[in-house]
Amino acid sequence: MNGFKLFQADVEGAFLNAKLDHKLYINIPEGYKKKAKESVAIELDRNLYGTKQGARQWNIALTEILMKELEFEQSDSELCLFRKRKDSRYKGEFILITHVDDILAAVEYTEDWKTFKEAFGRRFRWKDQTTDKVGTFLGMEYEENLQEGYKSISQKGAIEKMLQTYPMSESNIKMQPMEHNPPGRSKMRDENWAKNVPYRNATGELVHRARTSRPDIKFATSYVSRRNQDYSKENWETVKHILAYLKNTTDCKICYKQQGNHDIVGFCDSDWAQDPETRKSITGYIFILAGAPIAWCTRKQDNVSKSSMESEYYAMGEATMEAVYLRRIYEFMKRSAVEKPTTIFCDNQSAMKLADNPIAHRRSKHIDVSYHFVREKIEKKIVQFKKVDTVRNLADGLTKGLGKIKIERMRTWLGVVKSERERRNYLNGTDFTEIPEVRDLPS
């Protein structure tokens, strides 16, 4: 969305604007004078924060106002995404994202934001939280620098707060998120120790950081979150290792190039039988747009694979589903169909041959039909798979722990820059997704 300006707002008392869909009662608040001795409850006329249906009813009310009164269109793939066409009131395109009572807008003309504020303000009380250069949305700090040609997102403030909470602000730094061989499930567990350790709180925050702006810690946080029910001292040390790495990379931000490649490009990978207890494999995929990641995932596969080819094929299926979703979002925002198939790079030739050739083989007969979804999308030219060397597969760090050199190289290729020097080198360099064969890049 080159040339679009970002604005954000917050709706005050959002849930109070939503009507109830059925009768709801609450206990009489403390200090409230009863009108009768038999009075035991109060019937609510509007929703309150904390009620189970409050968020749902507010979302219904907000969607109704945006679509019926303000004439926005809602995405079928992402129900929190809205779009406004150019008309007599709006000079250009208007993209709107909602999250509970927070609103983020991207507009072509500043006058359109003022028009929207007036119309929306007649229905709800809200605050315009737009800043000149750097803003915060859902804990993410976004920056726009049109002069240097980039937009970035980071979570520096949230990470610094985490380091103080747990506390790790005075600890030694680490150069990679986790060791190559992380600890497994411990047979001996000190229950008294476990009660006094904020393990689940820390992993919950780490998962949020990894999902929103830090793909370099995605595998590590996925690993420690699998131990939430039976964590040990060794697992807690791994959590602190991730925090020490974040201390070293607090300033990291994802930089999107204004002149970068505007075609979605994906990478997928798997680590066969990675889990030592269940022998299930790990799927990892990442998608790039404008030179930086827009979606990534690390997930333990549901089935036990009998070969690396099978686990890679499962990963290709997961990546294909994400590609279909991203294409629909992209088409909704651009108002035009994506004509070219989305390229996804994979480092397993056997899995790619299995996707291209529908002939049943004795080693693939048992694979669930649902995973052959990838074949259908290849035939319809929705996606296409290309070979990439393992060393240059950007999804490699989402399936296993990487060493210092590899994790730094991964961050550089992904546009997750740590310093001003790294940012300048990245912006002045060639976007590797524009090169037909990624494997030809120098190490």
N, C-alpha and C positions, 0 to 999 in steps of 0.2 A: 504494500500500500504506500508506494512512494509519493511524497508530497502531502500526505494526510497529516493533520495535526491531532494530537491526543488531548482529551479532556476527561476529567473524572468528577464524580459527585457522589454524595451519600444521602440517602433518604432518611429523614428523622422520624423516629417512631413508626417504622415501616409496617410492623405487624398490626398496629392499631388502625390502619387504613383498610384492612381486610374484614369483610363480614363473615360471620359464622355460618356454616352450612347446616348446623343442628344446635340444639340447646346445650349449653355448657354451664356448669355451676362450679363455684369455688367456695372454700371456707371463708367465713367472715374475717377480714383482716384484723390483726391485733390493733386495738385502739379505736376501732370503729364502733360507734354507739348503736346498739341494736334497737330497732323500732318496735320490736315485739319480743316477748319472752320465747315464743316458739320459733323465732328466726334462727336458722342454722346454716344457711348458705345464701349466696348471691348469684343471680343469673347474669351472665356476661352478655353484653350487647355487641362487643367487638372482641377480636383476638387479642391475646396477651403474649408477650415473650415467655417462653417456657412451655407453652401448650404444644401437644403433639402435632396438631393440625395447623399451627400458626404459620409455619414457613410455607406449607403447601397453599393455604388460602391466600397468603400475600403474593405468592407467585402467580396464582390465577388472576388476582386483581391487577397486578402489574402488567401481565401479558394482555389482558383485556383492554387496558388503557392504551398500550403501545400499538396494538393491532387495529382496534376498532375506532378509536378517537384520533390517534396520531398517524394511522395508516402505515405502520411498519410491517414488513414481512418477516416471518419467523422461519428459521432454518429447520428442515425436517430431521437433520442429522444431529444438530446441537440446539436444544430448545432454549438455551440462554443467549443465542446469537440472533440479532435482528438487523434488518437492512431497510433503508429508506431510499426510494427512487428520487431522482431529480424531478421537481414539479414547480408549480407557481410560487410555493413558499420556500423551497429549498433549492439553492443554486447548484449543488453537486451531490455526490454520493455521501451517505451517512451510515456508518457501521456502529452498532451498539452491542455491548456485552454486559450482561447483568449477573451478579452473584449476591443473592439474598437482597441486601439493601445497598450494595455498592454498584456503581455504574461506571463503565469505561467506554468512551466514544472516540471514534476516528472519523474526522470530517475533512472534506476538501477545502471548505471555506469557513472561516471563523464566524461569519454572520449566521451560518446555519446552526451553530451551537447556541447562539443567542436566541434564535427563533425557537429552538427546542426548549431552552430554559423557560421561556415565557409560557409556552403551551403546557409543559410538564408541571411547572410551578403552580398552575391553576388547579391542579388536582392533588399535589403532594407538597409538603414542606421538605426542603432539601437544601444541602450546602454544596456550593461549587468548590471543590478541593484541587482545582488545577493550579499547577505551579509553572513558572517560566521555563525551567529546564529539566529538573529532576523531580519525579513524583513517586508515590508509593501506592501500590494497589495489591491488596491481599498479602502484604508482607514483602512483595517484590518491588524493588526500586528500578524504575525505568528511566532512561536518559535518551534524549534525542539531540544529535549534533549534525545538523544539515550541512554545516560548513565542511566538516571532515567526512561526511557521507556515511554515517552509521547510526544505528539505534541499538541500545543495549539494555539488558535486564540483569539484575544481581540481587543478592540478599545480604549485603554486608552488615546492615544494622541488625537483622535477625540473627545472623551467625555470631556477631559480637555479644549479643544478649545471651545466646546459648552458652558461650564460653564462660560467661560470668555466673550463669545459673548452676553449672554442673560440678565444680568450677574447674576450668581448664585454661584460663587466661594467662596463668604464669607457668604453664607446662612447656616442656620441650616440643619443638615442632617435629612433624613427620613428613617425609617426602612422597609417600604414597598412601592411599586410603587404608589398605590392610596388607597383611603379609600374604605370601604366595599360598601357604598352607594354613588356613584359619582353623581354630580349634573346633572339634565336633561336639556332640552331645556328651555332657559329663555324667558319669554314673554316680558320683558323689556330689551332693548338693547341700549346702548349709542353709537351711530354711530361715534361721534367725538372721543370717547375713542378707539373704535375698529380700526380706521384708523392708530392710532399711536402704535398699539401693533403688534409685529412680530409673530402673532399666527401661520400663515401658514408656515412660515419659520421654526419655532421651531418644529412643528408637522412633517414636512417633514424630518427634520434631525433625529428626534426620530424614525420615521418609518424605516429609513435606519438602524439605530443602532439595532432596534429590529429584523429586518429581517436577519441581517448578523451574529450577535454574542451575542445577549441578549434576549433569549426567555422569561426571567423572566419579561420583561416589555412589552411583545407583546400585552397582553390584554389591558393594560392601554393606550398604544399608538394607538391601534385600536379604542378605545373609543374616545379619544380626536380628532382624525383625522376625525371622523364622524361629528364634529361640525365646520368644516372649513368654511362653508358658513354663519353660524349664531352663532358664538362663543360669549360667555358672560364673565363677570369678573370671575364668578365661574369656567368656563371652563379654563380660563387662570391660575387660582390658581391650578387647577389640573395638568396643564402642568408644572408649577413650582414645584409641588409636585414630579413629575417624575424626574425632573432635580435634586432635592434635594436628591432623592433616588440614582440617578446615582453618585452624589458626594460621597455618602457613599460607593458605590460599584464600584468605578472607576477602581480598580485593578482586577475586576472579569475577568476570562478567561475561555473558554471552553477547557477542557483537554481531549484528546483522548488517551486511553491506547494502548500501543503497543501490549500488550498481552490481550486486551479486547475481548469481544464477537464479532466475525466478521459476525454474522447474523443480518440482519435488523429486529428490533423489533419496533412495533408502539403502540401508545396509542391514543384513541379518546374519546371525551366527548362533551356534549352540556349542555347549561344552558337554560332550557325551558322558553319561553316568557320573556327573560331578558330585552328586550327593552321596557320601560314603555309607549312609544308612539305608536309603531307599533305592539307590542307584538310578534315580531319575535324573534326566538331563536338564540343563538350564538353557532357556531361550533368551536371546537378546536381539533387539532391533533398534534402529535409530533412523530418523528421517531428517533431511537437510533442506532448507530453503533460504535463499539469500546468503548462503555461505555459512550458516549456523544451524544448530538443531532446533526443530520445532516439536518433535515428539520422540520419546524413547521409552524403552521398557526392558525390565529384567524379570523373568518369571520361571518358576520351576514347572516343568512339563507334567501333565496329568498321567502320562503313560511311561512305562519303562521301555526304552528303545533297545532293540537287539543289535543295532549297529549305529555308527556315527552318521551314515547316510540317512537312516530313519529319523534320527533326532534333528538333523539339518532340515529334512523335509517338513517336519512339524514346525520348525522355526520359520520356514518359508511361508507356511500357511498363516501363522500369526502375523507376519509382516504384511502379507497380502491383505488381510482383513483391515489392518491399520491404514494401508495405502488407499483402500476403497473409501474409508471414512474421511481421510484427509483430502482426497480428490473432491468429495462432495462439499466439504467446507470451502475448499478453494474455488470451486465452481459457483457456489452461492455468493461468495464475496466478490468474485470477478464478473459475475453475470454471463459467463460464457463457458461452454463445455471444454474440458481438457481433451484435446484431440490426440496428442501423443500418449503412448503407454508410459506409465511411471516405471522408471528403471530402479531395480533393486539389485544390489551387488551381493553375491554369495561366494563363499570360498570352497564349496563342495561340489565338484563336477558331477558326482553320481546322483546327488539329490536333484540337480538341475536336469539331468537326463531323465530321471523318473517323472518330473513335472512335465517335460516336453513329450514324453512317450507314454501313452495311456495303456500300453500292453501290460497285462498282469504277469507278475513274476513270482516265483515261489518265495522270494525274500520280501515281497511287498504285499502279498495277498491279505495279510492280517491287518494292514493299516486301515484305520477307520475311514469310512467314506467321506465324513465331514472334512477331513484334511485334504481331500482331492479337490476342494474348493479352488485351490491354486491353479489347477489345470483349466478350469472353466474361465478364470480371469485371464489366463494367458491366451486362450483361444479367442476371447473377445477383445484382445489387445488392450486390456485395462492395465496390466502390468507386464513387464518383461524382466528376465533375470540375466545378469552378466557375471562372468567370473572375475574375481578379484583375489589377489594374493592375501594370505592370512595376515601378513605383517601390515597390510594397508587396509584391512577390514575394520572400519570404525566401530563395529559392533563387538569386536573382540573384547574390549574392556568392560562390556556389559554381561559377560558370561564367566569371567574369572578375574582374580586379582592380578594386577600388572605391577611390574617393578618401576623404579624411579624414572628411567629413561623412557620407557614405553608410555607411562601415564602422562609425562610431559609432552610427548609427541602427540598423543591422543588429544590432549587439551588444545594444542596448537592447531591441529587439523580441524577440530570442531569449532574453533573461534572462541573458545573459553579462555580469555586472555587475563593475565595476572597483573601486568604493569603497563605503563604508557608505552614503553619500548616494544613490548609484545604486541600491543594494539596497533601501533604504527606499522610494524613489520607485517602484521596480518592484513591490514587494510591495503597496504601497498603491494602485497603479494598476489599471486594468481589463485582464483577460486578453484580448488582442485576438482569440484563437481562439474566444472565446465570442460574438463579434459576428457575425451572419449574413453580412454583406458586409464583408470585410476592406478593400475599396477605399474604403469610406466613412470610414476612419480619417483623422484630421488628420495632416498631414506633421510 
